[in-house]
Structure formats: C-alpha cells, structure tokens
Amino acid sequence: MKSRLKVLRAEHDLSQAALAEKLEVSRQTINAIEKEKYDPSLPLAFKIGRLFGMPIEDIFMED
C-alpha cells in the first residue's frame, strides 16, 4: 500500500521517532510504513488520519 506518510511527516517537521511517539508505535513501524513494507492496522490508519486532520483515503492508496 502506498502512503503519503513520509511527505506529511516532513511537512509537519516531525522525525520518525517523534511521529512514532505521538502514535504510540515504534519508530521501526513508521519506517516500515514509509518504505511500503508494512500496512498499518485500520485503527492505526485512523489514528494517523486524525493526527494529520485528513481522511485515511488521502494518506493511504492501493498499489
């Protein structure tokens, strides 16, 4: 699954570690999502959407 997470994180001047802390996940989880090696769970996707004030469809796209 493709995501805009890396771009959004950069736009909000957040490190992977800072974003991970806000989402209560590991930095490795953020890294894996950004590298398209891990698809977030639905609850995590919604949490990311709420954090950035966007619908999850605007953050995550099917390949």
C-alpha positions in Angstrom: 0.0 0.0 0.0 1.4 3.4 -0.9 1.2 6.2 1.6 1.9 9.9 1.8 3.1 9.5 5.4 6.7 10.5 4.7 5.6 13.7 2.9 3.1 14.6 5.6 5.7 13.9 8.3 8.2 16.2 6.6 5.5 18.9 6.1 4.8 18.9 9.8 8.6 18.8 10.7 8.3 15.5 12.5 11.0 12.9 12.8 10.1 9.3 12.6 10.7 9.0 16.3 8.5 12.0 17.1 5.7 10.7 15.0 6.0 7.2 16.5 5.7 8.7 20.0 2.6 10.6 19.1 1.0 7.5 17.6 2.3 5.2 20.4 4.1 2.9 18.0 7.8 2.2 17.4 10.0 4.2 15.0 10.5 1.0 13.1 6.8 0.8 12.5 6.8 4.3 10.9 9.9 3.4 8.8 8.2 0.2 7.6 5.0 2.0 6.6 7.0 4.7 4.8 9.0 2.0 2.9 5.8 0.2 2.0 7.0 -2.9 3.9 4.1 -2.8 6.4 0.4 -1.9 6.0 -0.9 -0.2 9.2 -3.9 -1.7 11.0 -7.2 0.1 10.5 -7.1 1.6 14.0 -3.5 2.9 13.4 -4.5 4.3 10.0 -7.4 6.2 11.5 -5.1 7.5 14.3 -2.7 8.8 11.6 -5.6 10.4 9.8 -6.8 12.1 13.0 -3.3 13.3 13.8 -2.9 15.0 10.4 -6.6 16.0 10.1 -7.2 14.1 6.9 -9.3 11.1 5.8 -7.3 7.9 5.5 -8.1 7.8 1.8 -6.0 10.9 1.4 -3.0 9.3 3.1 -3.1 5.7 2.0 -3.7 4.4 -1.5 -3.8 1.0 -3.1 -0.9 0.0 -5.3 
